[in-house]
Amino acid sequence: MALIQRPFTRRRLRALAAVAVALAALAGVILWFAGSEDRALDEACDGVLPVGEVRAVLGDGDMEITNRTEGSFDGAGESERGNSLSVRCEVRSEGTGRLTVTIAGAPRPSAEHGKAELYAAVPSRHTLPVPLGHGWSGLFATDSARLGDGEDGGATTAVLLPCAKGGDSLLITVASVLGRDVTLDNPAGRPGFIRTATATAEAANDHWDCGARLGTPVREVDLPVNEDEYEPLIGAKGTCAGVPTAARSAVSTARETARADAPRETCALGARDGSPRYRLDAYYGPYAEDARAQFTHDYDYENVTPAEKPAGRLGRSAYWAGATCPKGAASALYLIRADDADGDARRSPDLGYERAALKAFATRSAAHHGCAAPSLPGG
């Protein structure tokens, strides 16, 4: 039997609101429909979602909003308890797209380590995330390797707020999937993917009394670095600066990003034709904590992992290094791994080159971030 859709009268809207509040008390999730979006947007993500920026991105049409807040952010970073704050909200607008916002307090309680990802992931499989710059510690990323084809309206922006109280931080991550009319290939449109994240970060900074230093409006940002955007390694000026070439390992090209105050950095090393050889990664703050926690889970068969020792060798072709960072932040983590699947770097690793490349990468990155000289693996 077909259902007859009745209009939303004021009485029905009040009834729906009452039901929504009751469900929120039971499940911690609120689902809002047309007619109450403004109120729902005001309350989404514990009240820190910027309504104006969301409307600017998704338009003024009908929206669906889901919202969940758990745990607390109470400045417990120096204790073993950690910060359990976990906020997630999603805004959907038919025809224009959706925004998924997550806010996490760091560091996480130690009981969470090794169970799942501690923080929202930033895509980095096909492209290299680029730093936000403009005074923000953050990243702009996409997992789409094809830009400008009318189907690249998805991007992730992450903003890290190192709080004034040493060791604590807030990580805000916004995943945007927008309509076909929006493309990352348009420089004028890219900042629109970022404004929601930075505005949410500003509100979160006040709401949870973080006291972090904020950046300025992001009016331009580079595209994430694609797989075919390799250049000669000699002369690299960004995240690959100073990393040596290697004749035996046929390493002579690189994909890199600018080196800024980003909580993650990557240098991808390749052969002359750009085919992958090695990948160097630097992790800071929550990302370093998350990486170590995942090694505990994924490499439990190893005798020692980055979670137990500041430097060492992992598997057949991987080394790690670590560095102590200021203000009570998590120690930085640096990795080099073979990136050529079943190629020569995995079958016959050039261990001497791997250590030299990791040393050059980690030393420069640590110095840029104000961290101590890194602890390096031995031979």
Buried (B, 14 or more C-beta within 10 A) or exposed (E): EEEEEEEBEEEEBEEBBEEBEEEBEEEEBBBBBEBBBEEBBEBBBBBBBBBEBBBBBBBEEEBBBBBBBEBBBBBBBEEEBBBBBBBBBBBBBEEBBBBBBBBBBBBBBEEBBBEEEBBBBBBBEBBBBBBBBBBBBBBBBBBBEEBEEEEBBBBBBBBBBBBBBEBBBBBBBBBBBBEEEBBBEEEEBBBBBBBBBBBBBBBBBEBBEBEBEBBEEBEEBBBBBBBEBBBEBEEBEBBBBBBEBBEEBBBBBBBBBBBBBBBBBBBBBBBEEBBBBBBBBBBBBBBBBBBBBBBBBEBEEBEBBBBEEBBBBBEEBBBBBBBBBEEBBBBBBBBBBBBBEEBBBBEEBBBEBBBBBBBBBBBBBBEBBEBBEBBBBEE
